Amino acid sequence: MLGTESFRGKEMKNVLENRNFPSEYVDFFDPDVEAEYSKLTEFRGEPRVVLPVNPTMIAGSDVVFLASDKKTDREIGNTAAKNKFLAIDLNETFNANARIPVVVAGVNHREVLEKRPSLIANPHPVTIILVHFLNVLLRKFKLLKIVAFVLQPVSAFSDPGIQELAEQSFAVLGSASVTRKFFKDQVAFNLLPDPGPVDKQGFSSTEKQILSETGRVLGSRDLPLSLAIVQAPVFHTYAIMIHLELDGRADIAALAALFKKSAYFKVAPSSSPGSVSSLQVAGKEEIFVGRIKKETAVPDKYWIWTVTDNLTRGSALNAYEILENFDPAVIKIR
C-alpha cells in the first residue's frame, strides 16, 4: 500500500485489519521514507516496517492501493499494465481520465472487472453514496428529478482541513483571533460554499466531478441529478439532504423498506428518525438513512436525509470490496 500515513491510507489499513486479510501478504510504502527501517507502523498489534517507494519491489505485487501523493500514485499507477498488477486508486488521481473505470462495488463492478483492468479509480465519496442510493431506487422507480444538498466535512481535505477547524474552534472559544491558512474564510462555527474553483456557471470542479462519475457508474449520461456542496464545520461524514421526484406512487414506509433490503444501508427506526447525525455515524460502515418526508402539496416528491462516513464506506470499504470481487486468487497486497 502506498501512502501508509495518509488519511485514506490509514483507513485502508484499518479495513485490511478488520477484514482478517492475511497479514504476511501486506507491505507498506511511503514516499516520505528515505532509508529502510527508518519508519515503523503497526498492523494487527505488531510492528511493521514502512518501506521507501521501490518500483521494482512494487512491480512484484498482485494489488497496489494508491493512497499517497498524486505524483507518486500517478507514477506507480501508470506502470500497472506493464507490470501486470491491479492498482486501485483511493486518491482520485485518475478519475478525470475517461479511459480509467470508476467503480462502485455492488453496482458496476461485474461489467468492469470482466475486462480485467490494470487500473481502477475509487470514485469521490459522494459519488459512492449517491450511486448506492440511486441504484436502490432505480430498481423500483423512474426518477424524474434528484437534487442533493451535500454538507461536506473538513476531512475531505485531509489533515490541513481538520487542523484548521480544530485551531479555529479553540481560538473562537478562547476569544482569540482566528487565523486562516487553508480555507478562504473562517470554517469554525460557519457554513461556506464549496471552497473549490468554480466555472462560469458557478459550479465547483468537485460538484462537476461527482455528477460525471455518478453518470459513468450508473451508465446514464442524462441522469436528472443536480447537487450543491456546502462546506460544514464538522470533522467527518458527508450529510446529504436529497429531494426526489418519482414516477410512481410510494409512501414513507415503502421507501424505507427498499433501503432496509440493501446491506449497504441502515435505516433509523421510525420512532427516532432524527437520530441520524454526524456524531452517530462517524466510523460506521453503512449509509445511514434518517428522516424521510413526503410532500403533501405535490404528489410523489420526497426528502430523504442520509449521513455516511467519508473514509469508511466513502473510500476504503469500496476499494476493498472491489478487490474481493476481482479475483479470489489475488492475495498479495502492496
C-alpha positions in Angstrom: 0.0 0.0 0.0 1.3 3.4 -1.0 0.8 6.3 1.5 0.7 4.4 4.8 0.4 7.6 6.8 -2.1 9.4 4.6 -5.7 9.9 5.7 -7.1 7.3 3.3 -4.1 5.0 3.7 -4.7 4.8 7.5 -8.4 3.9 6.9 -7.4 1.3 4.2 -5.0 -0.3 6.7 -7.9 -0.4 9.3 -10.1 -2.2 6.8 -7.4 -4.8 6.0 -7.0 -5.4 9.7 -10.7 -5.7 10.4 -11.4 -8.0 7.3 -8.8 -10.6 8.5 -6.7 -10.3 5.4 -3.5 -12.4 5.7 -1.0 -10.0 7.3 2.0 -11.7 5.8 1.0 -10.5 2.3 0.7 -6.8 3.1 3.6 -4.4 2.6 3.6 -0.7 3.4 5.3 2.0 1.4 5.6 5.8 1.9 7.4 8.4 -0.3 8.5 10.2 2.9 10.7 7.2 3.9 14.2 7.6 2.5 16.0 4.9 4.4 14.9 1.4 5.1 13.9 0.7 8.8 13.6 4.4 9.5 9.9 4.3 10.0 7.5 1.8 11.6 3.8 1.3 11.6 1.5 -1.2 13.3 -0.6 -3.9 11.8 -2.8 -6.1 14.0 -0.8 -5.2 17.1 2.6 -6.0 15.5 5.3 -3.5 14.4 5.8 -3.4 10.6 8.5 -1.6 8.7 7.3 1.2 6.3 9.4 0.9 3.2 10.6 3.6 0.8 8.9 3.6 -2.6 10.6 0.9 -4.6 9.1 0.5 -8.1 11.0 -2.8 -8.6 9.6 -4.3 -5.4 6.1 -3.0 -6.0 6.2 -4.5 -9.5 6.1 -7.9 -8.0 2.7 -7.2 -6.3 -0.7 -8.5 -7.3 -2.6 -5.5 -5.9 -1.4 -2.0 -5.1 -3.6 0.5 -3.2 -2.7 4.1 -4.2 -3.2 6.4 -1.3 -0.1 8.6 -1.4 0.5 12.0 -3.0 -0.8 12.3 -6.6 2.7 12.4 -8.2 3.7 9.1 -6.6 0.3 7.5 -7.2 0.5 8.5 -10.9 4.0 7.2 -11.4 3.1 3.8 -9.9 -0.4 3.6 -11.3 0.9 4.1 -14.8 3.1 1.1 -14.5 0.3 -1.3 -13.5 -0.4 -2.6 -17.0 3.3 -3.2 -17.8 4.0 -5.0 -14.6 0.7 -6.9 -14.6 -0.7 -5.9 -11.2 -4.0 -4.3 -10.2 -3.8 -0.7 -9.0 -6.8 0.7 -7.1 -6.6 4.5 -6.7 -8.1 5.8 -3.5 -6.8 9.3 -4.1 -8.9 10.4 -7.1 -5.7 10.8 -9.1 -7.0 9.1 -12.3 -10.8 9.9 -12.0 -10.8 12.5 -14.7 -9.4 10.0 -17.3 -12.4 8.6 -19.1 -10.4 5.5 -20.1 -9.9 4.6 -16.4 -13.0 2.9 -15.0 -14.6 4.3 -11.8 -16.2 1.5 -9.8 -18.7 1.3 -7.0 -18.6 -2.2 -5.7 -22.1 -3.8 -5.7 -23.2 -1.7 -8.6 -20.9 -1.8 -11.7 -18.0 -4.0 -10.6 -19.1 -7.0 -12.7 -19.0 -5.4 -16.1 -15.8 -3.5 -15.3 -13.9 -6.4 -13.7 -14.8 -8.8 -16.6 -12.4 -6.7 -18.7 -9.5 -7.3 -16.3 -8.4 -3.7 -16.0 -5.0 -3.0 -14.6 -6.0 0.4 -13.0 -9.3 1.2 -11.3 -10.4 4.5 -9.8 -12.3 4.8 -6.5 -14.9 7.5 -7.0 -15.4 10.5 -4.9 -17.1 9.6 -1.6 -20.3 11.4 -2.5 -20.4 9.5 -5.8 -20.3 6.2 -3.9 -23.1 7.3 -1.5 -25.3 8.7 -4.3 -24.8 5.7 -6.6 -25.8 3.2 -3.9 -28.8 5.4 -3.0 -30.0 5.8 -6.6 -29.3 2.2 -7.5 -31.8 1.1 -4.9 -34.5 3.5 -6.2 -33.9 2.7 -9.9 -34.8 -0.9 -9.3 -38.4 0.2 -8.5 -38.9 3.7 -9.9 -38.1 6.0 -12.8 -36.5 9.1 -11.3 -37.8 12.3 -12.7 -35.7 14.7 -10.6 -32.9 14.4 -7.9 -31.5 17.3 -6.0 -28.8 16.7 -3.4 -27.6 19.3 -0.9 -24.2 18.0 0.4 -22.7 19.1 3.7 -19.0 18.4 3.3 -16.7 17.6 6.3 -13.3 19.3 6.6 -11.7 15.8 6.5 -12.4 15.9 2.7 -9.2 18.0 2.7 -7.3 15.5 5.0 -5.1 16.8 7.8 -5.0 20.5 6.7 -8.8 20.8 6.9 -9.0 19.0 10.2 -6.2 21.1 11.8 -7.8 24.4 10.6 -11.2 23.6 12.1 -9.6 22.5 15.4 -7.4 25.5 15.7 -10.2 27.9 14.7 -12.6 26.3 17.2 -10.1 26.7 20.0 -9.5 30.3 19.0 -13.2 31.2 18.9 -14.0 29.5 22.2 -10.9 31.2 23.8 -11.8 34.6 22.4 -8.6 34.7 20.4 -8.0 35.9 16.9 -8.8 33.4 14.2 -6.2 32.6 11.5 -7.0 31.3 8.0 -4.4 29.1 6.3 -6.4 26.6 4.3 -9.9 27.8 3.9 -10.5 31.3 2.4 -12.9 32.2 5.3 -13.4 31.0 8.8 -14.8 27.5 8.8 -15.4 27.1 12.5 -19.0 27.7 13.6 -19.7 28.7 10.0 -21.0 27.5 6.7 -19.2 28.1 3.4 -19.8 27.4 -0.3 -17.7 24.6 -1.7 -14.2 26.1 -1.5 -13.0 24.7 -4.8 -12.6 26.7 -8.0 -15.8 27.3 -10.0 -16.8 27.5 -13.6 -18.7 30.2 -15.4 -22.0 28.8 -14.2 -20.8 28.9 -10.6 -20.3 25.1 -10.1 -17.1 23.8 -8.5 -14.9 21.2 -10.0 -15.8 18.7 -7.3 -19.5 19.2 -7.9 -19.0 18.5 -11.7 -16.7 15.5 -10.9 -19.5 13.9 -8.8 -22.1 14.4 -11.5 -19.8 13.0 -14.1 -18.8 9.9 -12.0 -22.4 9.1 -11.0 -23.5 9.0 -14.6 -20.4 6.9 -15.6 -21.1 4.3 -12.9 -24.8 4.1 -13.5 -24.4 4.1 -17.2 -26.6 7.2 -17.7 -25.5 10.5 -19.2 -28.9 12.1 -18.8 -29.5 11.3 -15.1 -31.8 14.1 -13.8 -29.4 14.9 -10.9 -28.4 18.3 -9.5 -26.2 18.9 -6.5 -24.6 21.6 -4.5 -21.8 21.3 -1.9 -21.8 23.3 1.3 -18.7 23.3 3.5 -19.8 22.4 7.0 -17.8 22.8 10.3 -17.8 19.1 11.1 -14.7 16.8 11.1 -16.1 13.7 9.5 -19.1 12.3 7.4 -21.0 13.6 4.5 -24.6 14.6 5.4 -26.8 14.8 2.3 -30.4 16.0 2.1 -31.9 14.5 -1.1 -35.0 15.7 -2.8 -36.7 13.2 -5.2 -39.5 13.3 -7.7 -40.6 9.7 -8.6 -42.6 8.4 -11.5 -44.7 6.3 -9.3 -46.6 6.3 -6.0 -45.0 5.3 -2.7 -45.3 6.1 0.9 -42.6 6.6 3.6 -42.8 3.1 4.8 -42.4 1.7 1.3 -39.3 3.8 0.6 -37.7 2.9 3.9 -38.4 -0.8 3.2 -36.4 -0.5 -0.1 -33.3 0.7 1.8 -33.7 -1.9 4.5 -33.3 -4.7 2.0 -29.9 -3.4 1.0 -26.8 -4.4 3.1 -25.3 -1.0 2.3 -27.9 0.9 4.3 -29.0 1.2 7.8 -32.4 2.8 8.3 -33.2 4.7 11.5 -36.3 3.4 13.4 -39.5 5.3 12.6 -39.7 6.3 16.3 -36.4 8.2 16.1 -35.6 9.2 12.5 -33.8 12.3 13.8 -31.1 10.3 15.5 -29.0 10.0 12.3 -26.2 12.6 12.7 -22.5 13.0 12.0 -21.6 12.2 15.6 -23.6 9.0 15.5 -22.4 7.8 12.1 -18.6 8.7 12.2 -16.6 5.5 11.8 -19.6 3.3 10.8 -19.7 1.3 7.6 -23.3 1.8 6.4 -25.1 4.6 4.6 -27.5 5.8 7.3 -31.0 6.9 6.3 -32.8 9.2 8.7 -36.0 11.1 8.3 -38.0 10.5 5.1 -40.6 13.2 4.3 -43.3 13.1 1.8 -44.7 16.3 0.4 -48.5 16.7 0.7 -48.9 19.6 -1.7 -47.0 17.9 -4.5 -47.5 14.2 -5.1 -44.6 11.8 -5.5 -42.0 14.2 -4.1 -39.9 13.3 -1.1 -37.0 14.5 1.1 -34.5 11.9 2.5 -31.7 12.6 5.0 -28.6 10.5 4.8 -25.3 10.5 6.6 -22.2 8.5 5.7 -18.6 8.3 6.9 -16.4 9.5 4.1 -13.4 7.4 5.0 -15.1 4.0 5.6 -18.0 3.5 3.2 -17.0 6.5 1.2 -13.5 5.3 0.4 -11.7 2.3 1.9 -14.5 -0.2 2.1 -15.4 0.4 -1.6 -11.8 -0.2 -2.6 -11.6 -3.4 -0.5 -14.9 -4.7 -2.0 -13.5 -4.1 -5.5 -10.6 -6.4 -4.6 -12.9 -9.0 -3.1 -14.8 -9.2 -6.4 -11.7 -9.1 -8.6 -10.2 -12.5 -8.3 -10.3 -14.9 -5.3 -6.7 -16.0 -6.1 -5.4 -12.5 -5.5 -3.8 -12.4 -2.1 -0.8 -10.2 -2.1 -1.3 -6.5 -1.5 1.2 -3.7 -1.7 
